[in-house]
């Protein structure tokens, strides 16, 4: 069975799996098929499958056991109803890569000395936060939004801020963030340095490339941090699907 390629794909996949669970076609305690099998069944990428599984876990229907699999834990969602469908963590990254990459390039051509001074301060505060992931993420948020503000384009800065607000409001994103934090994933200062350097040099091409590379790495780290059954190392098929998802194939 495949899903219709309209609307939010991960939500459609989650709903079809949940229908199997609530109808008793998959027993409580049973392990769901692997990500690869579900990806082939629904003809979607593995990041989309993972978003769907995270949504099911938020609703209390499954438990994701790292290194073991995904197990059905209940036949009805917590509280008797499904959680609101938020922006999927991986689709959000796809949007951020497209919008923030171009925003960063524009910012490189318009940045004023005071803009860059503030950006450097945010970078230094992010670096000083160290292992305090919550504090580092706060400065990470400010760093990215400030870059958008440097464009002097309210539509762009509003779009970037909106993406961050969507990230903070999504139950699925919150669940993924908790898993990522447990796996030690947080803002990486070494990935932000090339962005800062490109902006200081007023180099739009390098700024775009640095921002896209950073968000590519965020996606990679999240995929590895939430790996369930397969090895954390990317096989050729997963890498090809990742490139397709990012539009770089």
C-alpha angles and dihedrals in degrees: 000000000000132000125241110260094234131098124006105344099202091052091053091050091047092049094051092049091046090052089056089050098045091046090054095244087126114043125228106262094028121125117239120232117274122275089254092054093046090047091054093043095053096031093232134120122274092245087059091050090049091051088052093050091049089052090052090050091051087055092050095243096116140021119220109215110193112235092009114058146257116301130193110242104172141013096220130043123255111281090010096279139078122255119254113276106250129184109291114247094235096042087051090055090049090055093044091051092053098043103033093045092060092037090056091051091052091046090056090062096046106035116129123208092256090051092054093045091056091045090053090051091052090048091052092048091050090051092047091052089073113166093001094104096181092053092044091052091051090056090042089057091049091046094056095042092048090055089055091049089054089068090069085223113125093196092056095044090047091050093051093046089048091055091052091048090051089051092053093045099049115099089204092053091049091052092048091048091054091052091047092051091051087053090051096254116148140129111319114216093201090062092052095050095074089050091053093045093050091051092047087053092047088232109152097186093052091043092055092046093047093050093047092047090051093052091044087057092048089055092048092050093049092050091050093043092054098040108140114179109356128071115278089238113091116248119209094262095051091047091050091050090048091053090048091050091052093045093240099115 
